[in-house]
Amino acid sequence: MYRKAIAAFALVVSSGVHAQSADKAGWYAGIDLGRSRLGMNGSDVDGALANQGVAGSSSIDNTGTAYGVNGGYRFNRYFALEGAYERLGSFDYSSNTGSDTIGGKFKANALSLSGVGIYPLSPAWSVYGKAGLARTDATLEASSASGATPIDNSSHTGTGLLVGAGVTYDFDRAFYAKAGWDRYAKVGDDSTGSGPIDLYMVGVGMRF
């Protein structure tokens, strides 16, 4: 009987130590992969080309592939500070000028720093929300199909708001998976075309 009591006590203590260790602060890092949606349309590309004296009617593919890496420090079970680098996508476009076709890609990437609020739902599941700032680089690549229209690539670097939300699942103390949404409020400017980019990502990571 005493042996059973001692064993039960040891199990409770062990469980408590494990629960406390799961709440400890620490570093983490992960990778993401998903789809991106660009909040631009053909008229945004028309405006960018018009800055180079080219008048056309454009269309653009609004979906692309996104991927990136992230890392941060979790201060406690409820808050973390996270940095990330994301390739936001490459989006094809085409513009008809009447006498020529201008084609290319709108490309973007971002370097960000965010505060992450975490709410545990169970020992394994948590939801999170985040907000921060992102340094974005956007490039509008352009080329003339005939070679007769003078046109150059244009680029823009700026800082904008980043918000996001998602859910995480802890396989154990070290490994986790997540699914989430991030919005970069403004990417690009008048020289490249501009708009928001939404990312829908899944990822895996490791805590140290």
Secondary structure, 3 states (H helix, E strand, C coil): CHHHHHHHHHHHHHHHHHHHHHCCCEEEEEEEEEEEEECCCHHHHHHHHHCCCCCCEEEECCEEEEEEEEEEEEEECCEEEEEEEEEEEEEEEEEECCCCEEEEEEEEEEEEEEEEEEEECCCCEEEEEEEEEEEEEEEECCEECCCCCCCCCEEEEEEEEEEEEEEEEECCCCEEEEEEEEEEEEEEECCCEEEEEEEEEEEEEEEC
